[in-house]
Amino acid sequence: NRPVPVHLPQVSPPPATNVYDQLVAAVKEVKQKERMASLASHPSYGSLAEKEQVISANRELLSHIRKLLEQPSWVTHIDVRVGDPTLDDYRLVAQLFAIEGKLLEQQGRYAQALRSYLDGLTFLEAISRGGDTLHLTFQFVSGVDIFSALPPVIPRLTASEALQGARRLERILQTEYPLSDLLTQEFRDQLQGWNRTCLLYT
């Protein structure tokens, strides 16, 4: 029997100025991973000095990621490739934003802490855009610290700071990857997998 051609549903093409591959490369540049892993089990990620040490070592990386987040990001491939970040790599970047936020909170800089948490949410959204549920897995797993860190900061903001944060969150929601596109991409990925399997046995 000859294999039947699979007609895949169309998905939106990535933007011409796509920084996804640059984000993927940046994710693997996190420093002091062992220290971060040990701090993850401590309330508020350990002492002020411990958080300062981690953020100081990763300050340039955080700045680089923030610049990338100002540009369009779209997943360029679904299959895991050699050299791609692991689930833990993505989680560490999310933790960096959370550690930075906790550090700023401890210094009484609540508006800046809110910015760190929202930057973390933006990162999680950017690295999953155009992907399937495999990519979304680490969006929620690695974002737990950020989601739980946000509420305690809000009462400490001024009205102006809270309004700025709300508008930033609205912008994140407005650019969120649509569920309909997510389901289309997931279905497309599954069809590709089944097609490859069928071809192996024809």
C-alpha positions in Angstrom: 0.0 0.0 0.0 1.2 3.5 -0.8 1.1 6.0 2.0 -1.7 8.5 1.8 -0.5 12.2 1.8 -1.3 14.0 5.0 -2.9 17.4 4.7 -1.8 19.5 7.6 -3.8 22.4 9.0 -2.2 25.8 8.4 -0.6 27.7 11.2 0.5 31.3 11.3 4.1 31.8 9.9 6.7 33.2 12.3 7.5 36.9 12.0 10.4 38.0 9.8 12.2 39.4 12.9 11.9 36.3 15.1 14.2 36.1 18.2 13.1 32.6 19.3 16.4 31.0 18.5 18.2 33.8 20.3 16.0 33.1 23.4 16.7 29.4 23.2 20.5 30.2 23.1 20.2 32.6 26.0 18.3 30.1 28.2 21.4 27.9 28.4 23.6 30.7 29.7 22.3 30.8 33.3 25.1 31.0 35.9 25.3 29.5 39.4 22.7 26.8 38.6 23.7 24.7 41.6 23.3 27.6 44.0 19.9 28.4 42.5 18.8 24.8 42.9 19.8 24.9 46.6 18.0 28.2 47.2 14.8 27.0 45.6 14.0 25.0 48.7 14.4 28.1 51.0 11.6 30.7 51.7 12.0 33.7 49.5 15.1 32.0 47.9 17.4 32.4 50.9 19.1 35.5 52.4 19.5 38.9 50.8 23.2 38.2 50.2 22.5 34.9 48.5 20.0 36.4 46.2 22.3 39.3 45.4 25.1 36.9 44.5 22.9 35.0 42.0 21.5 38.1 40.4 24.9 39.8 40.1 26.2 36.7 38.3 23.2 36.8 35.9 22.6 40.5 35.5 23.9 40.7 31.9 21.8 37.7 30.9 18.6 39.1 32.4 19.3 42.4 30.5 19.9 40.5 27.3 16.6 38.5 27.7 14.7 41.6 28.4 15.9 43.2 25.2 14.9 40.0 23.3 11.4 40.1 24.9 10.8 43.5 23.2 10.9 41.7 19.8 8.6 39.0 18.3 9.2 35.4 19.3 7.8 32.4 17.6 8.7 28.7 18.1 10.6 27.6 15.0 10.5 23.9 15.6 8.6 21.3 17.6 10.8 18.3 17.8 13.5 18.4 20.5 16.9 18.8 19.0 20.5 18.2 20.2 21.6 21.2 22.2 18.1 22.5 23.0 17.4 23.6 26.5 15.8 21.1 28.9 12.8 21.7 31.1 15.1 22.6 34.0 16.9 25.2 31.8 13.6 27.0 31.2 12.6 26.7 34.9 15.9 28.3 35.9 15.3 31.4 33.8 11.8 31.7 35.4 13.4 31.4 38.8 15.9 34.1 38.0 13.1 36.6 37.5 11.5 35.3 40.7 14.7 35.6 42.7 15.3 39.1 41.3 11.7 40.0 42.3 12.2 38.6 45.8 15.4 40.6 46.2 13.8 43.8 45.1 10.9 43.2 47.5 13.3 42.7 50.4 14.9 46.0 49.5 11.4 47.7 49.5 11.4 48.3 45.8 8.0 46.8 45.1 7.3 48.4 41.7 10.6 47.0 40.4 9.7 43.6 41.9 6.4 43.7 40.0 8.3 44.4 36.8 10.5 41.4 37.4 7.5 39.1 37.8 5.8 40.5 34.8 9.0 40.1 32.8 9.0 36.5 33.9 5.5 36.0 32.6 6.4 37.7 29.3 9.4 35.3 29.0 7.2 32.2 29.6 4.7 33.5 27.0 7.4 34.3 24.4 9.1 30.8 24.5 5.8 29.0 24.0 4.3 31.1 21.2 3.6 28.9 18.2 4.4 25.7 20.0 2.2 22.9 21.2 1.3 21.5 24.7 4.8 20.1 25.1 6.1 23.7 25.1 3.3 24.9 27.3 4.2 22.3 29.9 7.1 24.3 31.2 5.2 27.6 30.9 3.0 26.5 33.8 5.4 24.3 35.7 8.2 26.8 35.7 5.9 29.8 36.2 4.5 28.7 39.6 7.0 30.8 41.6 6.0 33.9 39.6 2.3 33.3 39.9 2.5 32.9 43.6 4.9 35.8 44.1 2.6 38.4 42.4 -0.3 38.7 44.9 1.8 39.8 48.0 3.4 42.6 46.1 0.2 44.3 45.0 -1.0 45.8 48.3 2.4 47.5 48.7 2.2 49.4 45.4 1.0 53.0 45.0 -2.1 53.6 42.9 0.1 54.7 40.0 2.4 51.7 40.3 -0.6 49.3 40.4 -2.1 51.0 37.4 1.1 50.6 35.4 1.3 47.0 36.4 -2.3 46.3 35.4 -1.7 47.9 32.0 1.4 45.8 31.5 -0.5 42.7 32.4 -3.2 43.7 29.9 -0.6 43.9 27.1 0.7 40.5 28.0 -2.9 39.1 27.8 -3.6 40.9 24.5 -0.6 39.2 22.9 -1.3 35.8 24.4 -1.1 32.9 22.0 -4.8 32.0 21.0 -6.2 28.7 22.2 -7.5 28.0 18.7 -4.0 28.4 17.2 -2.6 26.3 20.0 -5.1 23.4 19.2 -4.3 23.7 15.5 -0.6 23.5 16.1 -1.0 20.6 18.5 -3.2 18.7 16.0 -0.7 19.5 13.2 2.2 18.1 15.4 0.3 14.9 16.2 -0.5 14.3 12.5 3.2 14.8 11.6 4.2 12.2 14.2 1.6 9.7 13.0 2.7 10.2 9.4 6.3 9.6 10.3 5.4 6.4 12.2 3.3 5.1 9.3 6.0 5.8 6.7 8.4 3.7 8.8 6.2 0.7 8.3 5.3 1.1 4.7 
